[in-house]
Amino acid sequence: MLVISTSYTRLAKMARRSNGNKKGRISNVRVVDEYAGSDGARLDRMLTELQNTQSQTRVEIGMARLLSLASGPDQIGTISAVTLRGSDEWATLVQQWQTYRVRAIRFDVYDINPNLVCFSTFSTFHEASEGATPAFTFEQVLDGPDCQVPTNGAPKLRFTWMAKGAAEMGFQNVDPGAGDITDFGGLRFALGAGAVGSKFQIVVKAIVDFRGRY
C-alpha cells in the first residue's frame, strides 16, 4: 500500500517548528490503493460526499400549461408545486428518490393569441397549503408586489418564485399519498371574461432538489 501525507500550509509548518518535535503527534495521512493511485482517492471523496448529502441531486423539471379564455365569470388559478407533480418528468424521478424540495421556479407567460382581448393579471405568491391549492380573488392577484398585466401581442412576461425560509427550504416525502405534502406557492393568475379561445402559454422551469436514493 502507498501512503501519501497531505501537505501543510506554511503557517502550520512554522508553528510545528516553533513547538519542536513532540512524540505521539497525530498526522493527517491518506492510504491510497497502489493500483488506483490518486484516482482512487478522488473517487473515495466523491462517494463520501454522496453519503454525507444522502445522494442529493439538483434537476430541472420543465412543463407547459395553456390558459384559455371563457365567456363566463373571471377565472382564478395557480401554477405551483402541485402542478409540477403532474408532469411526466416528476413521475420518473419519484421512483428513484425519497424526498424533495422545490428550490425555485421560473414562469414565462406568452400571449399566443393577440386577437383575443381581455383584462388579465399575474403575480407570484408564497402560502403554505396542504391538499387543496389556495383560492384568490382578482384583487389579491393584482396586489402581488411583482404583479404584471400583459399587453396584447407584447413580449413575454417573466416571473420568478424562490424558496425562502426554513419551511420552504425543507425536504418532504415524494409519495403522492403522504399526508405531510405541502405546497408553498408559485404563480397565480386572473383571467377576465372574453371570447372563447386559447390565450396564454405558460412555460415552467423548476429547480428541484431530490435526496435519499431508493
GUKE-561038 format. One record per residue (C-alpha): x, y, z. Coordinates in steps of 0.02 Angstrom, whole numbers, plus 50000, padded with zeros to 5 digits. Layout:
GUKE-561038
XYZ ...
This chain:
GUKE-561038
500005000050000 500585017749959 500455030950096 500325049250044 500445062850176 499425078650148 500425094750137 500365107850274 500215126450249 501725137450281 500945143750441 500685126150506 502495121650468 503135136950561 502045132850711 502685114950713 504495120550707 504215132950849 503425119850958 504775107050922 504545088750887 503315080251002 503075061751020 501355054750985 500855068650864 499365063750755 499745065250570 498445067650435 498785053550313 497805045550172 498035027550120 497895025549932 497715009449837 499345006549743 498415001949583 497095015749589 498295029549640 497615047249655 496075042549553 495555030549690 495725044249820 494655056049715 493315042649697 493325040049886 492975058649911 491545057949785 490745043149874 490955051650042 490085067249977 488615056949913 488485048150080 488545064350180 487205072750072 486115057150054 486435057449866 485635074649849 485405079149666 484765095149584 483735093549425 482685104649313 480875099849282 480035108149134 478215108649083 476955119948996 475165124849031 473915132648912 472655145348977 471055148548880 469765162348896 467945159148934 466385169448909 465815166549087 466495173549253 468315177849287 469505163049300 470675162549451 472005149049464 473775144349515 475285135049446 476375128149585 477235112549650 475585103349641 475585106549453 477385100449439 476905084049519 475815080549368 477245081449243 477985066049158 479725070149224 479085070149402 478305052949379 480015046249329 481045054749465 479935050049612 480285031749576 482115034549621 482085046749767 481265047849938 481175066549975 481185082949878 481085101849891 480645114749758 482075127249761 481495139549628 480255141049483 480285152049328 478685156049235 478715163349058 477005169449001 476705170748813 475195178948731 474895166748588 473275174548526 473335193648523 471665194148433 470785188848593 470635203848708 470365202848895 471005210549057 472155198049142 473485198949276 474835187649351 475885187749511 476855175549621 476315170249795 477025161749950 475745152250050 475855135150131 474385123950091 474025105350110 472875095849995 471955109649900 472825124749825 472375141749899 470985152049820 471255170349773 470205184749710 470585195849560 471095209849679 472285198649777 473195193749617 473335212249574 474025216049748 475555204949721 477175215149730 477755208049563 476055209149479 476065211949290 474655214949168 475055207948994 474795218748840 474045210148689 475425204748571 476815211348684 478385201248726 478305187648858 478135191349043 479345182849163 479035178549346 480215170549473 479735161049630 481155157249752 481015146549909 481345156750066 481345152350250 481595136050344 479915128550297 480065131350109 481875125350110 481445109150200 481285092050117 479665082150111 479095065050056 478855062149869 477435049749898 475855057549823 474825049049957 475825055950103 474825067450217 476275079250250 476475085550070 476415104450074 476345116649928 477225133149965 476725143849816 477075148249636 476155158649505 474355164449520 473315171549378 471665180349349 470875180049177 469445191449133 467985185749026 468185186548837 467915177348676 468205158748699 469915152748641 471715148948689 472585164548754 474165161648859 475515148448851 476505147049013 478195138449009 478765132349179 480555128049230 480775122149409 482385118549504 482065103749618 483235095249742 482975076549769 483765066949913 483815049149976 484015035649843 482865020549848 
